[in-house]
Amino acid sequence: MKKIVILAIIVAAGCTLYHLFTKNESATFNFDQYDSLKRSDNSFYLLIEKNGCSDCNELNNSLPVDKSIHRVDLNNEKMMESWSQFISEQEIKYVPSLFLVKNNGVEKLEGEGNANVLLMNYQKQNKESR
């Protein structure tokens, strides 16, 4: 009985730690959601990335888990297709790419493809908007 209780405590602690230290990857931000949110009065960040990209992983781990940062993983072919016009219009050449969307406009943060530069510009942008 003692072993079962100890095992249950270990499993519960592991689950709690897992949820505390992992980002919400389950929800994918699709283009229709982006388009709808863009037309609202809300401002938000849009992170374009690919799973397996080292700079993408570094930036993703450095950015706060925040509802105002929407992540788009372009590894999925359907996601790539639905975002193709945005990719073309914004002239995305490298991932990660980070955008500030506000007042129905899109501003590309400098540092495309470089996690450190993007993070620095994200932090700078956040200080200015406060």
C-alpha angles and dihedrals in degrees: 000000000000091000092053092051092048091048091050091051092049092049092048092049091048092051092048093050092046092055093045095053103037127080122235100264096159098082115069119204106225129197094255090056090048093050092049094046092046090059092052124083091254122111119213144158124250118205115196110198146147126229110248095029107127095212089047091053092046093050093043090054092047098049117083120255094253135156089226092065113075117192124210117193110201095195090095110083093217091052090050090052095047092049096042095103092049090048090052096044093048092043093231108188101161140026137263097052122169127200135186110216116196139138089017090298135109124224119189113217114227117252104062109183094015118094096196095052093044092050091049091050092045090053091046091050091050092052091051094050095053 
